[in-house]
Amino acid sequence: MSDVNTMRAISQDVLGGPEVLKEVRLERPVPRPNEVLVRVRAAGVNPTDWKHRATGGFLGQPPFVLGWDVSGVVEATGIGVATFVPGDEVFGMLPYPFGHGSHAEYVIAPVRALVHKPDAIDHTQAGALPLVSLTAWQALVETAELRRGQRVLIHAAAGGVGHVAVQIAKARGAYVIGTASAGKHEFLRGIGVDEAIDYRATDFTEAVRDVDVVLDTLGGDTSVRSLRVLRPGGIVVSILPVGSADFYEEAERRGVRAVRMLVDADRAGMRAIAELAEAGKLRATIAGTFPLTDAAKAHELGDTGRTTGKLVLLAE
């Protein structure tokens, strides 16, 4: 393969820690009908990336190239693509979970997974936003139908999904309660949280009442316990798609709703996110940026579980 037909990518041959990630050369993909070839400028790294690296997750055994977030420039278009032309700046989330592959110099995306990148944000921002923002948008707006004046509790509100969920909820006119360690409360107030709870010192089930919506980003026992703080008819949306049946049984007993969801690529959601970003109402906090070749270092930092905001790989 000549260089013009190949690309750098971060791949792995075995499951394991960050050290299994390595730079390889792969054949540059060619877009099929209704597909776009994107030259990657920035690609977010999410908890789902390091979980798949370690366990295989939905993807099974490697080799594979991780990465669902992408921001970049259209390099080529397949037959039938009317929305974009080469040179357009775009961003979006590749179809989750099987459309992965943005931790590379080039990636193929279905045309409807992408939207034009707003001029108001750079590629680092645009590469950080899609997966976490779509997750929050689909949970809060599409599933919970969050409305102005409602009360929402967001767990791990300083995390990747949490900190964009706060901003989306505020843009919807909600009263936002967020959990985080005490050291992150100033950050939470800065992004609009109305009431911050130190989960290490306070049991949220004793501190919170009459909530309309809970966004559960933690799963496990937190899902079930979150049902206790809802008003009648309220809803807990968990972004952890599997767990105990107790979640649904307890919700039915209490007269509230319990939903588990998995983020899905969606142009309408991405357009809403782009509009919020363009208006200055949605911004990713960048916990760190790394060259593509240092993907393992990004995973090492992600594995600590201590980051505030998003980690981003830069492909240039």
Number of C-alpha atoms within 10 A of each C-alpha: 9 7 11 8 12 16 17 19 27 25 23 21 14 16 19 16 16 20 13 15 24 16 17 15 16 18 15 20 15 15 19 16 12 16 20 30 24 28 24 28 26 31 35 30 28 24 16 15 19 23 16 19 28 15 16 18 14 10 15 12 15 15 13 19 21 27 27 29 30 38 32 29 23 22 19 19 24 17 11 11 17 10 14 17 14 13 13 17 23 23 32 34 34 28 19 16 17 11 17 22 23 32 31 30 25 28 28 26 26 20 22 20 22 26 24 18 26 20 11 12 15 15 24 22 24 28 33 31 32 29 29 24 29 26 22 28 25 20 27 24 16 11 16 20 13 21 17 12 13 16 22 27 30 24 26 20 32 27 21 28 28 27 30 27 27 29 23 23 26 21 14 17 15 22 21 25 22 28 24 21 15 15 9 15 19 11 17 23 13 9 19 18 25 15 15 21 21 16 15 11 9 11 11 21 14 9 9 16 14 14 24 24 30 28 27 25 21 13 19 15 12 16 27 22 13 27 25 20 22 26 17 13 13 22 27 31 24 26 22 17 12 12 15 12 9 12 24 19 13 17 22 12 9 16 15 19 22 21 19 19 15 14 21 17 23 18 17 14 22 26 17 14 24 27 15 17 21 16 11 11 16 24 22 24 20 17 17 15 21 16 14 24 19 16 24 20 17 23 22 14 15 22 15 8 10 11 16 21 22 26 27 29 29 23 21 10
